[in-house]
């Protein structure tokens, strides 16, 4: 009989039993790169149990020092051609071992990245960065609970067809606003149904899916969990949704702003803190109505607002990500908070033990480990420094005046990160420098490219 504690999750004993019966013949060992993608190896199941269970698997160091195109840019102190691009170890985190229903006889385990010689965690690996913030909160007897809402577009084209069209003239699966529209969503329900059911069967529990505010745009809500588990679920959902869509002859995109006429896709993060010993909410104050916020929540909110500009690089890491932040677009602009107010960057929802903050800044393209780490680092800074939030914003947050806003461009985000004392204190100098280089590489690459828009605008008339 299985000893699984969560549907879709496996113990080592479960895995060994399924390998013996032939129910599983392939193990995927995966780590998350800086861009939020899963990279790794497919290992024959018997070999994995005999040789990789204790030692892990190797992968080239360059995977944590590359760009979206997998080139090897200069500027990373930890790896370059002179270093020979050696190996890191991917050490399985057995709490993440799960079946993958959409891949035949396959299990997957997420791994932490370690130095084989010293056994030390690699500090700039995204999962390591989030682990560090969880540990810092634990020193205050606090444990974060988090959840993600992910928005995405379903395209009529497959990835291969989109590439053949040079990603121009793509067709969303619908042709009118899909927000809560059951009929429009029904047209892609065979795919959405696979997302809900097969993800849940893989230990990524889906609460619901719904149409979003544009043709062909949809949203999935993943059930909350401890912070690391919640980030694991988000990364796995994004990866798995692409695999499932590809099998179905479609493409899905989590790009923050796929087209200037399309509504951006968000990756909202819900966060609350609990007392690590009692499990009780650290956000809820003693209030029969359950709406009063604690001192801890107030300071955490104050820190999130105060640190948003400095840490924006971790919630919006690309040039495109900053095109999502636009007035009346459902993406926030000003760093204000309100109760159940979707025009604010920070929205307080729930009551009692469910009282939480929804951070509406991250796009669907954000790396969940980095975005979660930024939320926790800023909030913890608020607790440690007792940062008071501004007054609640009442009304349309897009019309706020004289208040700070999220950086308008990656250029500005780079400047904020480079000058940030908070980023250095929270993540360490090595991590700060590593991701500063990542952002500069991204910006410099974009700056060197001549776009279709420029040719259309300037070739004849310029």
C-alpha positions as a Markdown table, in Angstrom:
| # | Residue | x | y | z |
|---|---|---|---|---|
| 1 | Unk | 0.0 | 0.0 | 0.0 |
| 2 | Unk | 1.3 | 3.5 | -0.9 |
| 3 | Unk | 2.5 | 5.7 | 1.9 |
| 4 | Unk | 2.0 | 8.9 | 0.0 |
| 5 | Unk | 0.9 | 11.8 | 2.2 |
| 6 | Unk | -0.2 | 14.1 | -0.6 |
| 7 | Unk | -1.8 | 13.0 | -3.8 |
| 8 | Unk | 0.8 | 12.8 | -6.5 |
| 9 | Unk | 3.7 | 12.9 | -4.0 |
| 10 | Unk | 6.0 | 9.9 | -3.6 |
| 11 | Unk | 8.3 | 8.6 | -0.9 |
| 12 | Unk | 11.5 | 6.9 | -1.7 |
| 13 | Unk | 9.8 | 3.6 | -0.8 |
| 14 | Unk | 7.0 | 4.4 | -3.2 |
| 15 | Unk | 9.4 | 5.2 | -6.0 |
| 16 | Unk | 11.4 | 2.0 | -5.5 |
| 17 | Unk | 8.3 | -0.1 | -5.5 |
| 18 | Unk | 7.0 | 1.5 | -8.7 |
| 19 | Unk | 10.4 | 1.1 | -10.4 |
| 20 | Unk | 10.3 | -2.6 | -9.6 |
| 21 | Unk | 6.9 | -3.0 | -11.1 |
| 22 | Unk | 7.8 | -0.9 | -14.2 |
| 23 | Unk | 5.2 | 1.7 | -13.4 |
| 24 | Unk | 8.0 | 4.3 | -13.4 |
| 25 | Unk | 11.1 | 4.0 | -15.7 |
| 26 | Unk | 12.3 | 7.6 | -15.8 |
| 27 | Unk | 13.3 | 10.1 | -13.2 |
| 28 | Unk | 13.6 | 13.8 | -14.0 |
| 29 | Unk | 16.1 | 15.6 | -11.8 |
| 30 | Unk | 15.4 | 19.4 | -12.1 |
| 31 | Unk | 16.8 | 22.6 | -10.8 |
| 32 | Unk | 15.6 | 26.1 | -11.5 |
| 33 | Unk | 17.7 | 28.5 | -13.5 |
| 34 | Unk | 17.8 | 32.3 | -13.1 |
| 35 | Unk | 15.1 | 32.8 | -15.7 |
| 36 | Unk | 12.7 | 30.6 | -13.8 |
| 37 | Unk | 13.0 | 27.6 | -16.1 |
| 38 | Unk | 13.5 | 24.0 | -15.1 |
| 39 | Unk | 16.8 | 22.4 | -16.4 |
| 40 | Unk | 18.2 | 19.0 | -15.6 |
| 41 | Unk | 18.4 | 15.4 | -16.7 |
| 42 | Unk | 16.2 | 12.4 | -17.4 |
| 43 | Unk | 17.7 | 9.4 | -15.6 |
| 44 | Unk | 16.9 | 5.8 | -16.1 |
| 45 | Unk | 15.0 | 4.7 | -13.0 |
| 46 | Unk | 17.2 | 1.8 | -12.0 |
| 47 | Unk | 20.4 | 3.8 | -12.4 |
| 48 | Unk | 18.9 | 6.7 | -10.4 |
| 49 | Unk | 18.1 | 4.4 | -7.5 |
| 50 | Unk | 21.5 | 2.7 | -7.6 |
| 51 | Unk | 23.8 | 5.6 | -8.3 |
| 52 | Unk | 22.0 | 9.0 | -7.9 |
| 53 | Unk | 19.8 | 8.6 | -4.8 |
| 54 | Unk | 22.6 | 9.6 | -2.4 |
| 55 | Unk | 25.0 | 11.5 | -4.5 |
| 56 | Unk | 22.7 | 13.5 | -6.8 |
| 57 | Unk | 23.4 | 14.4 | -10.4 |
| 58 | Unk | 25.9 | 16.8 | -12.0 |
| 59 | Unk | 25.1 | 19.8 | -14.2 |
| 60 | Unk | 27.3 | 22.4 | -15.8 |
| 61 | Unk | 27.9 | 25.6 | -13.7 |
| 62 | Unk | 27.0 | 27.8 | -16.7 |
| 63 | Unk | 23.3 | 27.0 | -16.3 |
| 64 | Unk | 23.3 | 29.5 | -13.4 |
| 65 | Unk | 25.2 | 32.1 | -15.4 |
| 66 | Unk | 23.4 | 32.2 | -18.7 |
| 67 | Unk | 20.8 | 34.3 | -20.4 |
| 68 | Unk | 17.5 | 33.4 | -22.1 |
| 69 | Unk | 19.3 | 32.2 | -25.2 |
| 70 | Unk | 21.6 | 30.0 | -23.2 |
| 71 | Unk | 24.7 | 32.0 | -24.2 |
| 72 | Unk | 27.6 | 32.4 | -21.8 |
| 73 | Unk | 27.9 | 36.2 | -21.1 |
| 74 | Unk | 30.8 | 37.7 | -19.3 |
| 75 | Unk | 30.7 | 39.3 | -15.9 |
| 76 | Unk | 29.9 | 36.3 | -13.6 |
| 77 | Unk | 32.5 | 36.0 | -10.9 |
| 78 | Unk | 31.5 | 32.4 | -10.1 |
| 79 | Unk | 31.8 | 31.0 | -13.6 |
| 80 | Unk | 33.5 | 31.9 | -16.9 |
| 81 | Unk | 35.6 | 30.3 | -19.6 |
| 82 | Unk | 38.8 | 30.6 | -17.5 |
| 83 | Unk | 37.2 | 28.5 | -14.7 |
| 84 | Unk | 36.5 | 25.8 | -17.2 |
| 85 | Unk | 32.8 | 25.7 | -16.5 |
| 86 | Unk | 32.9 | 22.7 | -14.2 |
| 87 | Unk | 30.0 | 21.0 | -12.4 |
| 88 | Unk | 27.6 | 21.7 | -9.6 |
| 89 | Unk | 25.7 | 18.9 | -7.8 |
| 90 | Unk | 21.9 | 18.7 | -8.0 |
| 91 | Unk | 20.9 | 17.1 | -4.7 |
| 92 | Unk | 17.3 | 15.8 | -4.6 |
| 93 | Unk | 14.9 | 17.3 | -2.1 |
| 94 | Unk | 12.8 | 14.2 | -1.4 |
| 95 | Unk | 9.8 | 16.2 | -0.2 |
| 96 | Unk | 9.4 | 17.3 | -3.9 |
| 97 | Unk | 9.4 | 13.8 | -5.4 |
| 98 | Unk | 6.2 | 13.3 | -7.4 |
| 99 | Unk | 4.6 | 11.5 | -10.4 |
| 100 | Unk | 4.2 | 13.4 | -13.6 |
| 101 | Unk | 0.9 | 12.2 | -15.1 |
| 102 | Unk | 1.3 | 13.9 | -18.5 |
| 103 | Unk | 4.7 | 12.1 | -19.1 |
| 104 | Unk | 4.7 | 8.4 | -19.5 |
| 105 | Unk | 6.0 | 6.4 | -16.5 |
| 106 | Unk | 7.9 | 9.4 | -15.2 |
| 107 | Unk | 8.6 | 10.9 | -11.8 |
| 108 | Unk | 10.3 | 14.2 | -11.0 |
| 109 | Unk | 12.3 | 15.5 | -8.1 |
| 110 | Unk | 13.4 | 19.1 | -7.6 |
| 111 | Unk | 17.0 | 19.6 | -6.4 |
| 112 | Unk | 19.0 | 22.0 | -4.4 |
| 113 | Unk | 22.3 | 23.1 | -5.9 |
| 114 | Unk | 25.5 | 22.4 | -4.0 |
| 115 | Unk | 29.3 | 22.6 | -4.4 |
| 116 | Unk | 30.6 | 19.0 | -4.7 |
| 117 | Unk | 33.9 | 19.8 | -3.0 |
| 118 | Unk | 32.5 | 21.7 | 0.1 |
| 119 | Unk | 28.9 | 20.5 | 0.1 |
| 120 | Unk | 27.9 | 24.2 | 0.6 |
| 121 | Unk | 24.7 | 25.4 | -1.1 |
| 122 | Unk | 25.3 | 27.7 | -4.1 |
| 123 | Unk | 24.0 | 31.0 | -2.7 |
| 124 | Unk | 22.8 | 32.5 | -6.0 |
| 125 | Unk | 20.8 | 29.4 | -7.1 |
| 126 | Unk | 17.1 | 30.6 | -7.0 |
| 127 | Unk | 15.9 | 27.9 | -4.6 |
| 128 | Unk | 18.9 | 28.7 | -2.2 |
| 129 | Unk | 17.9 | 32.4 | -2.2 |
| 130 | Unk | 14.4 | 31.6 | -1.1 |
| 131 | Unk | 15.6 | 29.0 | 1.5 |
| 132 | Unk | 17.7 | 31.7 | 3.0 |
| 133 | Unk | 14.8 | 34.1 | 3.5 |
| 134 | Unk | 12.7 | 31.4 | 5.1 |
| 135 | Unk | 15.6 | 30.7 | 7.5 |
| 136 | Unk | 15.8 | 34.4 | 8.4 |
| 137 | Unk | 12.1 | 34.5 | 9.2 |
| 138 | Unk | 12.5 | 31.3 | 11.3 |
| 139 | Unk | 15.0 | 33.1 | 13.5 |
| 140 | Unk | 12.1 | 35.4 | 14.4 |
| 141 | Unk | 9.8 | 32.3 | 15.0 |
| 142 | Unk | 7.8 | 33.1 | 11.9 |
| 143 | Unk | 6.9 | 30.8 | 9.0 |
| 144 | Unk | 5.5 | 32.1 | 5.7 |
| 145 | Unk | 2.5 | 30.7 | 3.9 |
| 146 | Unk | 2.3 | 31.7 | 0.3 |
| 147 | Unk | 0.3 | 31.0 | -2.9 |
| 148 | Unk | 0.4 | 32.0 | -6.5 |
| 149 | Unk | -2.2 | 33.1 | -9.1 |
| 150 | Unk | -0.8 | 32.6 | -12.6 |
| 151 | Unk | -2.3 | 34.2 | -15.7 |
| 152 | Unk | -1.4 | 33.0 | -19.2 |
| 153 | Unk | -2.5 | 33.1 | -22.8 |
| 154 | Unk | -3.4 | 30.0 | -24.8 |
| 155 | Unk | -2.5 | 30.3 | -28.5 |
| 156 | Unk | -4.1 | 28.5 | -31.4 |
| 157 | Unk | -0.6 | 27.9 | -32.8 |
| 158 | Unk | 1.9 | 25.3 | -31.4 |
| 159 | Unk | 5.3 | 26.5 | -30.3 |
| 160 | Unk | 6.7 | 25.2 | -33.6 |
| 161 | Unk | 4.1 | 27.1 | -35.6 |
| 162 | Unk | 4.7 | 30.3 | -33.6 |
| 163 | Unk | 8.4 | 30.0 | -34.3 |
| 164 | Unk | 7.8 | 29.5 | -38.0 |
| 165 | Unk | 5.8 | 32.7 | -38.0 |
| 166 | Unk | 8.7 | 34.5 | -36.1 |
| 167 | Unk | 6.2 | 35.0 | -33.3 |
| 168 | Unk | 4.3 | 37.6 | -35.3 |
| 169 | Unk | 0.5 | 37.5 | -36.0 |
| 170 | Unk | -0.2 | 34.9 | -33.3 |
| 171 | Unk | -3.8 | 34.0 | -32.5 |
| 172 | Unk | -5.1 | 33.8 | -29.0 |
| 173 | Unk | -7.6 | 30.9 | -28.5 |
| 174 | Unk | -10.5 | 33.3 | -28.1 |
| 175 | Unk | -11.7 | 36.5 | -29.8 |
| 176 | Unk | -13.4 | 38.4 | -27.0 |
| 177 | Unk | -12.8 | 39.2 | -23.3 |
| 178 | Unk | -12.7 | 35.9 | -21.5 |
| 179 | Unk | -13.0 | 37.3 | -17.9 |
| 180 | Unk | -15.3 | 34.9 | -16.0 |
| 181 | Unk | -16.9 | 33.9 | -19.4 |
| 182 | Unk | -17.9 | 30.3 | -19.1 |
| 183 | Unk | -18.8 | 29.9 | -22.8 |
| 184 | Unk | -15.6 | 31.3 | -24.1 |
| 185 | Unk | -13.6 | 29.3 | -21.6 |
| 186 | Unk | -15.5 | 26.1 | -22.6 |
| 187 | Unk | -13.8 | 26.3 | -26.0 |
| 188 | Unk | -10.4 | 25.5 | -24.4 |
| 189 | Unk | -11.8 | 23.5 | -21.5 |
| 190 | Unk | -10.3 | 20.2 | -22.7 |
| 191 | Unk | -6.9 | 21.8 | -22.2 |
| 192 | Unk | -7.8 | 23.7 | -19.0 |
| 193 | Unk | -9.3 | 20.5 | -17.6 |
| 194 | Unk | -6.0 | 18.7 | -18.1 |
| 195 | Unk | -4.2 | 21.6 | -16.3 |
| 196 | Unk | -6.5 | 21.3 | -13.3 |
| 197 | Unk | -6.7 | 17.5 | -13.0 |
| 198 | Unk | -3.2 | 16.5 | -14.0 |
| 199 | Unk | -1.5 | 19.2 | -12.0 |
| 200 | Unk | -3.5 | 18.1 | -8.9 |
| 201 | Unk | -2.6 | 14.5 | -9.6 |
| 202 | Unk | 1.1 | 15.6 | -9.6 |
| 203 | Unk | 0.8 | 17.2 | -6.1 |
| 204 | Unk | 0.2 | 20.7 | -7.4 |
| 205 | Unk | -3.3 | 21.3 | -6.0 |
| 206 | Unk | -5.4 | 23.6 | -8.2 |
| 207 | Unk | -8.3 | 25.5 | -6.6 |
| 208 | Unk | -9.9 | 26.7 | -9.8 |
| 209 | Unk | -9.4 | 28.2 | -13.2 |
| 210 | Unk | -11.2 | 31.1 | -14.8 |
| 211 | Unk | -11.2 | 33.3 | -17.9 |
| 212 | Unk | -9.1 | 36.5 | -17.5 |
| 213 | Unk | -9.4 | 40.0 | -18.9 |
| 214 | Unk | -8.5 | 39.4 | -22.5 |
| 215 | Unk | -9.2 | 37.0 | -25.4 |
| 216 | Unk | -7.5 | 33.7 | -24.8 |
| 217 | Unk | -6.2 | 34.7 | -21.4 |
| 218 | Unk | -6.9 | 32.4 | -18.4 |
| 219 | Unk | -5.9 | 32.2 | -14.7 |
| 220 | Unk | -5.2 | 29.3 | -12.4 |
| 221 | Unk | -5.1 | 29.5 | -8.6 |
| 222 | Unk | -2.7 | 27.1 | -6.9 |
| 223 | Unk | -3.5 | 26.2 | -3.3 |
| 224 | Unk | -1.4 | 27.8 | -0.6 |
| 225 | Unk | 1.5 | 26.0 | 1.2 |
| 226 | Unk | 4.7 | 26.7 | 3.1 |
| 227 | Unk | 6.7 | 29.2 | 1.1 |
| 228 | Unk | 9.2 | 26.7 | -0.5 |
| 229 | Unk | 6.5 | 24.2 | -1.5 |
| 230 | Unk | 4.4 | 27.0 | -2.9 |
| 231 | Unk | 7.3 | 28.3 | -5.1 |
| 232 | Unk | 8.0 | 24.7 | -6.2 |
| 233 | Unk | 4.3 | 24.3 | -7.2 |
| 234 | Unk | 4.4 | 27.5 | -9.3 |
| 235 | Unk | 7.6 | 26.6 | -11.1 |
| 236 | Unk | 6.3 | 23.1 | -11.8 |
| 237 | Unk | 2.9 | 24.4 | -13.0 |
| 238 | Unk | 4.5 | 26.8 | -15.5 |
| 239 | Unk | 6.8 | 24.1 | -16.9 |
| 240 | Unk | 4.1 | 21.4 | -16.9 |
| 241 | Unk | 1.5 | 23.6 | -18.6 |
| 242 | Unk | 3.8 | 24.2 | -21.5 |
| 243 | Unk | 4.4 | 20.5 | -21.9 |
| 244 | Unk | 0.7 | 19.7 | -21.7 |
| 245 | Unk | -0.2 | 22.5 | -24.1 |
| 246 | Unk | 2.5 | 21.3 | -26.6 |
| 247 | Unk | 1.0 | 17.7 | -26.4 |
| 248 | Unk | -2.3 | 19.3 | -27.3 |
| 249 | Unk | -1.0 | 21.2 | -30.3 |
| 250 | Unk | -1.1 | 24.6 | -28.6 |
| 251 | Unk | 1.3 | 27.0 | -27.0 |
| 252 | Unk | 0.8 | 28.8 | -23.7 |
| 253 | Unk | 2.8 | 31.9 | -22.7 |
| 254 | Unk | 3.5 | 33.4 | -19.3 |
| 255 | Unk | 5.2 | 36.4 | -21.0 |
| 256 | Unk | 4.3 | 39.5 | -19.0 |
| 257 | Unk | 3.2 | 41.5 | -22.1 |
| 258 | Unk | 3.0 | 39.3 | -25.2 |
| 259 | Unk | 1.6 | 42.1 | -27.4 |
| 260 | Unk | 1.1 | 45.9 | -26.7 |
| 261 | Unk | -2.6 | 45.5 | -27.4 |
| 262 | Unk | -3.0 | 42.5 | -25.0 |
| 263 | Unk | -3.6 | 42.7 | -21.3 |
| 264 | Unk | -0.5 | 41.7 | -19.4 |
| 265 | Unk | -0.4 | 38.4 | -17.5 |
| 266 | Unk | 0.1 | 38.6 | -13.7 |
| 267 | Unk | 1.6 | 36.3 | -11.2 |
| 268 | Unk | 0.1 | 37.6 | -8.0 |
| 269 | Unk | 1.6 | 36.3 | -4.7 |
| 270 | Unk | -0.4 | 35.9 | -1.5 |
| 271 | Unk | 1.5 | 35.9 | 1.7 |
| 272 | Unk | 0.8 | 35.5 | 5.4 |
| 273 | Unk | 2.9 | 34.6 | 8.4 |
| 274 | Unk | 2.3 | 32.1 | 11.2 |
| 275 | Unk | 3.8 | 31.6 | 14.6 |
| 276 | Unk | 6.3 | 28.8 | 14.0 |
| 277 | Unk | 5.4 | 27.1 | 17.3 |
| 278 | Unk | 1.7 | 27.5 | 17.6 |
| 279 | Unk | 0.8 | 27.7 | 13.9 |
| 280 | Unk | -1.5 | 30.6 | 14.6 |
| 281 | Unk | -1.7 | 33.6 | 12.3 |
| 282 | Unk | 0.9 | 36.3 | 13.0 |
| 283 | Unk | -1.1 | 38.7 | 10.8 |
| 284 | Unk | -4.4 | 38.6 | 12.6 |
| 285 | Unk | -5.0 | 40.8 | 15.6 |
| 286 | Unk | -7.5 | 40.1 | 18.4 |
| 287 | Unk | -10.7 | 41.2 | 16.6 |
| 288 | Unk | -14.1 | 39.4 | 16.6 |
| 289 | Unk | -14.7 | 40.5 | 13.0 |
| 290 | Unk | -11.3 | 39.2 | 12.0 |
| 291 | Unk | -10.3 | 42.3 | 10.0 |
| 292 | Unk | -7.9 | 44.0 | 12.4 |
| 293 | Unk | -4.2 | 43.6 | 11.5 |
| 294 | Unk | -1.4 | 42.8 | 13.9 |
| 295 | Unk | 1.7 | 44.9 | 14.5 |
| 296 | Unk | 3.7 | 42.2 | 12.7 |
| 297 | Unk | 1.4 | 42.5 | 9.6 |
| 298 | Unk | 1.6 | 46.3 | 9.6 |
| 299 | Unk | 5.4 | 46.3 | 9.7 |
| 300 | Unk | 5.6 | 43.5 | 7.1 |
| 301 | Unk | 3.3 | 45.5 | 4.8 |
| 302 | Unk | 5.4 | 48.6 | 5.4 |
| 303 | Unk | 8.6 | 46.8 | 4.5 |
| 304 | Unk | 7.0 | 45.4 | 1.3 |
| 305 | Unk | 6.1 | 48.9 | 0.2 |
| 306 | Unk | 9.4 | 50.5 | 1.2 |
| 307 | Unk | 11.5 | 47.8 | -0.5 |
| 308 | Unk | 9.5 | 47.3 | -3.7 |
| 309 | Unk | 11.6 | 49.6 | -5.8 |
| 310 | Unk | 15.0 | 48.3 | -4.6 |
| 311 | Unk | 14.0 | 44.6 | -5.1 |
| 312 | Unk | 11.9 | 45.1 | -8.3 |
| 313 | Unk | 14.5 | 43.2 | -10.2 |
| 314 | Unk | 13.4 | 40.0 | -8.5 |
| 315 | Unk | 9.8 | 40.4 | -9.4 |
| 316 | Unk | 10.3 | 41.8 | -12.9 |
| 317 | Unk | 13.6 | 40.7 | -14.4 |
| 318 | Unk | 13.2 | 41.4 | -18.1 |
| 319 | Unk | 12.7 | 44.4 | -20.4 |
| 320 | Unk | 9.2 | 43.1 | -21.3 |
| 321 | Unk | 8.1 | 42.8 | -17.7 |
| 322 | Unk | 8.1 | 46.6 | -17.2 |
| 323 | Unk | 5.7 | 47.0 | -20.2 |
| 324 | Unk | 3.0 | 45.3 | -18.1 |
| 325 | Unk | 2.9 | 48.1 | -15.6 |
| 326 | Unk | 0.4 | 50.5 | -17.2 |
| 327 | Unk | -2.6 | 52.6 | -16.0 |
| 328 | Unk | -6.0 | 50.9 | -16.0 |
| 329 | Unk | -4.3 | 47.6 | -17.1 |
| 330 | Unk | -5.0 | 45.4 | -14.0 |
| 331 | Unk | -1.3 | 45.6 | -13.3 |
| 332 | Unk | -0.4 | 48.1 | -10.5 |
| 333 | Unk | 1.6 | 51.3 | -11.0 |
| 334 | Unk | 1.8 | 53.1 | -7.6 |
| 335 | Unk | 3.1 | 51.5 | -4.5 |
| 336 | Unk | 0.0 | 51.9 | -2.4 |
| 337 | Unk | -2.2 | 49.5 | -0.4 |
| 338 | Unk | -5.8 | 49.0 | 0.1 |
| 339 | Unk | -8.4 | 46.5 | 1.3 |
| 340 | Unk | -9.8 | 44.5 | -1.5 |
| 341 | Unk | -8.7 | 47.2 | -4.0 |
| 342 | Unk | -7.3 | 45.8 | -7.3 |
| 343 | Unk | -5.9 | 49.2 | -8.3 |
| 344 | Unk | -3.3 | 49.0 | -5.5 |
| 345 | Unk | 0.0 | 47.2 | -5.6 |
| 346 | Unk | -0.7 | 45.6 | -2.3 |
| 347 | Unk | -4.2 | 44.3 | -1.5 |
| 348 | Unk | -5.3 | 43.1 | 1.9 |
| 349 | Unk | -7.8 | 40.2 | 1.7 |
| 350 | Unk | -9.3 | 37.6 | 3.9 |
| 351 | Unk | -10.0 | 37.7 | 7.6 |
| 352 | Unk | -8.9 | 35.9 | 10.8 |
| 353 | Unk | -6.5 | 33.1 | 10.0 |
| 354 | Unk | -7.0 | 33.8 | 6.3 |
| 355 | Unk | -5.9 | 37.4 | 6.6 |
| 356 | Unk | -3.1 | 38.0 | 4.0 |
| 357 | Unk | -1.5 | 40.4 | 1.6 |
| 358 | Unk | -1.8 | 40.0 | -2.1 |
| 359 | Unk | 1.3 | 41.4 | -3.8 |
| 360 | Unk | 0.1 | 42.3 | -7.3 |
| 361 | Unk | 3.5 | 43.4 | -8.7 |
| 362 | Unk | 4.9 | 40.2 | -10.1 |
| 363 | Unk | 4.1 | 39.2 | -13.6 |
| 364 | Unk | 3.5 | 35.6 | -14.7 |
| 365 | Unk | 7.0 | 35.6 | -16.2 |
| 366 | Unk | 8.7 | 36.1 | -12.8 |
| 367 | Unk | 10.9 | 33.4 | -11.3 |
| 368 | Unk | 8.8 | 32.3 | -8.4 |
| 369 | Unk | 11.8 | 31.6 | -6.1 |
| 370 | Unk | 13.2 | 35.1 | -6.7 |
| 371 | Unk | 9.8 | 36.8 | -6.4 |
| 372 | Unk | 8.9 | 35.0 | -3.2 |
| 373 | Unk | 12.3 | 35.8 | -1.8 |
| 374 | Unk | 11.9 | 39.5 | -2.6 |
| 375 | Unk | 8.5 | 39.6 | -0.9 |
| 376 | Unk | 9.9 | 37.9 | 2.3 |
| 377 | Unk | 13.1 | 39.9 | 2.4 |
| 378 | Unk | 11.2 | 43.2 | 2.1 |
| 379 | Unk | 8.6 | 42.2 | 4.6 |
| 380 | Unk | 11.2 | 40.9 | 7.1 |
| 381 | Unk | 13.1 | 44.2 | 6.8 |
| 382 | Unk | 9.8 | 46.0 | 7.7 |
| 383 | Unk | 9.5 | 43.8 | 10.8 |
| 384 | Unk | 13.1 | 44.2 | 11.9 |
| 385 | Unk | 13.1 | 48.0 | 11.3 |
| 386 | Unk | 9.4 | 48.5 | 12.4 |
| 387 | Unk | 8.6 | 50.3 | 9.1 |
| 388 | Unk | 5.1 | 51.8 | 9.2 |
| 389 | Unk | 3.1 | 51.6 | 6.0 |
| 390 | Unk | 1.5 | 54.8 | 4.5 |
| 391 | Unk | -2.2 | 55.3 | 5.1 |
| 392 | Unk | -4.6 | 53.0 | 3.2 |
| 393 | Unk | -5.3 | 54.3 | -0.3 |
| 394 | Unk | -8.9 | 54.8 | -0.9 |
| 395 | Unk | -10.1 | 55.0 | -4.5 |
| 396 | Unk | -8.4 | 54.5 | -7.9 |
| 397 | Unk | -4.7 | 53.7 | -7.2 |
| 398 | Unk | -3.9 | 54.6 | -10.8 |
| 399 | Unk | -4.7 | 58.2 | -10.1 |
| 400 | Unk | -2.4 | 58.5 | -7.1 |
| 401 | Unk | -0.2 | 61.6 | -7.1 |
| 402 | Unk | 3.0 | 62.3 | -5.2 |
| 403 | Unk | 3.5 | 58.6 | -4.2 |
| 404 | Unk | 6.2 | 56.2 | -5.2 |
| 405 | Unk | 5.7 | 53.9 | -8.1 |
| 406 | Unk | 7.2 | 50.7 | -9.5 |
| 407 | Unk | 10.2 | 51.5 | -11.8 |
| 408 | Unk | 9.1 | 52.2 | -15.3 |
| 409 | Unk | 11.9 | 50.3 | -17.0 |
| 410 | Unk | 14.5 | 47.7 | -16.5 |
| 411 | Unk | 17.1 | 50.4 | -16.6 |
| 412 | Unk | 15.6 | 52.1 | -13.6 |
| 413 | Unk | 15.2 | 48.7 | -11.8 |
| 414 | Unk | 18.9 | 48.0 | -12.4 |
| 415 | Unk | 19.8 | 51.4 | -10.8 |
| 416 | Unk | 17.6 | 50.7 | -7.8 |
| 417 | Unk | 19.1 | 47.2 | -7.3 |
| 418 | Unk | 22.7 | 48.4 | -7.7 |
| 419 | Unk | 22.3 | 51.1 | -5.1 |
| 420 | Unk | 20.2 | 48.9 | -2.7 |
| 421 | Unk | 21.5 | 48.4 | 0.8 |
| 422 | Unk | 18.5 | 46.1 | 1.4 |
| 423 | Unk | 19.4 | 43.7 | -1.4 |
| 424 | Unk | 23.0 | 43.4 | -0.1 |
| 425 | Unk | 21.8 | 42.8 | 3.5 |
| 426 | Unk | 19.1 | 40.4 | 2.6 |
| 427 | Unk | 20.8 | 38.3 | -0.1 |
| 428 | Unk | 24.6 | 38.9 | 0.4 |
| 429 | Unk | 27.1 | 40.7 | -1.8 |
| 430 | Unk | 27.7 | 37.7 | -4.1 |
| 431 | Unk | 24.0 | 37.3 | -4.9 |
| 432 | Unk | 23.6 | 41.0 | -5.4 |
| 433 | Unk | 26.5 | 41.1 | -7.9 |
| 434 | Unk | 25.4 | 38.0 | -9.7 |
| 435 | Unk | 21.9 | 39.2 | -10.4 |
| 436 | Unk | 23.0 | 42.8 | -11.2 |
| 437 | Unk | 25.1 | 41.2 | -14.0 |
| 438 | Unk | 22.1 | 39.1 | -15.2 |
| 439 | Unk | 20.0 | 42.3 | -15.5 |
| 440 | Unk | 22.7 | 44.2 | -17.3 |
| 441 | Unk | 23.2 | 41.4 | -19.8 |
| 442 | Unk | 19.5 | 41.4 | -20.5 |
| 443 | Unk | 19.3 | 45.2 | -21.0 |
| 444 | Unk | 22.5 | 45.4 | -23.1 |
| 445 | Unk | 21.2 | 42.5 | -25.3 |
| 446 | Unk | 17.9 | 44.3 | -25.9 |
| 447 | Unk | 19.7 | 47.6 | -26.6 |
| 448 | Unk | 21.7 | 46.0 | -29.4 |
| 449 | Unk | 18.8 | 44.6 | -31.3 |
| 450 | Unk | 16.9 | 46.4 | -34.1 |
| 451 | Unk | 13.2 | 45.5 | -33.8 |
| 452 | Unk | 10.4 | 45.1 | -36.4 |
| 453 | Unk | 8.8 | 48.2 | -34.8 |
| 454 | Unk | 11.9 | 50.3 | -35.7 |
| 455 | Unk | 12.0 | 49.1 | -39.3 |
| 456 | Unk | 8.3 | 49.8 | -39.7 |
| 457 | Unk | 8.6 | 53.2 | -38.2 |
| 458 | Unk | 11.9 | 54.4 | -39.7 |
| 459 | Unk | 12.9 | 52.5 | -42.8 |
| 460 | Unk | 10.9 | 54.6 | -45.3 |
| 461 | Unk | 10.0 | 57.6 | -43.3 |
| 462 | Unk | 13.0 | 58.1 | -41.2 |
